[in-house]
Amino acid sequence: MSEPTDEHPRRLELTSLMTPDMVNFSGKVHGGALLKLLDEVAYSCAARYSGHYVVTLMLDDAIFRASVQVGELVTFRACVNWVGRTSMEIGIRVVAENHRTRSQRHVMSCFFIMVAMDEAGETCDVPRFEPTTDDDRRRWDNAELRRAERKKWRERQ
């Protein structure tokens, strides 16, 4: 395994304004609107890292901690946490900001499992990397724990 180069960037950040077309019946940003943006961010991060078209296999641990207001800026911070042969775990932290007061709050974090596909629609290999920093090692190790828990859960089903 080798450390990814700039050719395989592992991080991506997107900030988006929450607009009135995203509102739900309670006047807050609809969770589905956030999920759509999350999937697009996960796709962008995984596709840029792998250099391939990717598909969403799974969304894990998507817990909404706080509501998001129309008019707030929402930043999605994505990172490739772990890679297998054809799949990647993308972790995304979501932060809402009131741009007038500059106050920020963590509204959710989640993990996407994305799979790389070739032109024929078959899975294909993704670039590997060796975690070298403490943060990278923590992310990798936690991703492996989540992977093991998902495997245990599937075996119980």
N, C-alpha and C positions, 0 to 999 in steps of 0.2 A: 504494500500500500504506500502511496505517496501523498504528500500534501497537495491539495488542489492549487493550481496556478490561477492567475487572473482569467485564464481561459475557462475555468470552472468556478465562478464566484458562488459562494455558499449563502450569502446574505442578500436580502432585498427589503426595501422599505417603501411603502406607499402611503401617502396621506390623501384623504378624500373628504370633501365637504358633504355633510349629511343634509340632503335637500328635502323639500316638502313631499316629493313623490315617493319618499321612502317611509312615510308615516303610517303607523298602525291606528287602530281605533282608540287607543288611549293617548294619542298625540306624541308618542315616542317613535324612534326609528324601529321599524319592523325587524324582528330577529332574522327573518328570511332574507331581507336585504343585506344584512351583515354576513349571513352565511354565503350568499352569492359572491360578495366581495372577497370573503375568506378563500373560497374555492379558486377564484381568479388569481389571488396572490400566491396560493400554494402552487397552482399551475405555473405561474411565471417564475417562481423561485426554482422549482424542480426542472422545468424545461431549460432555463438558462444554465443551471448547473450541469445537467446531463447532456445538453445539446440535442435532445430528442423531444418528440411529441410525448406527452405524458397523460395518463388518465388517473382519476381519483379512485383508489381502491377503498379507502375508508377514512372516516373522520372520527377522531377519538377525543374524549374528554372536553367536549365543547360545552362549558358551563357559563351561562351569562351571569356575571357578578353584579352588574349595574346596568341601568338603562342608558340609552344614548339619546340626546336631544337633537331635534332638527336644528341646523345651524352650527353644530359643533364640528370640529375637525377630528377625524378619526385616523390614527396612524396604525398601520399593520406592519409589524416588524417580524419578518420571516427568516428562518435559518434552516439549512439542511443539517439535521442533528445526527443522522445515521444513514448509512447506505448499505444495502445488500447487493446481490448480484444484479437484480433488475429493478429493485424498489428503493425508495428513499422515504425517511420520515422528515417531514417539514414541520417545525414548531413555529407557531405564530402567536405573538403577544399583541393585544389590541388595546390601544390607549386613546381615550376620548379627551379632547381639550376644548375648553371654552377659550376661544382666541381673544376675547376681550379682557378676561381676568388672568389669562395664562395658567389657570388651574388645570391640572391633568389628573386623570384617574384610570386605573387599570380596570377595563370592563370585561375582559375575557382572555383566556389563552386556550389553545387547542393544538392538536397534532393531526396532520394529514399523512396518510400513506399514499404515495404516488408511484405509479409504475411506468417505466419507459417503454415506448413502443416504436417499432421500425415502420418503414413505409408499407410493409405487407400486413401490418396490424398484429405482428407478433412481438412478444416481449424481447427486450434487448438489454445488453449489459450497460451499466452506468459506471462512470469514473469512481474509483475508490479514493479514500483518503485516510490518513492516520491522524487521529486527534493528537495534537501536540500541546495545546494550552490546557490549563486546568478547566476553563470553561468548556472547551471542546470535549474533554474527557468526561466531564460531568454530564453534558448533553448526550454523548454517546452512551454512557453507562445507564442513564435514566431511560433512554430509548430502548436499550436492550431489556431492561426490566419490564417496560410496558409491552414489548414484543412477547416476552415469556408469559406475562399475565394473559395476554390475548390468546396465546396458544393454549394455556390451561383452560380458559373459558370455552374455547372451541371444542376441546376434548370432552368437557362436561356436557355439552349440548347433545 
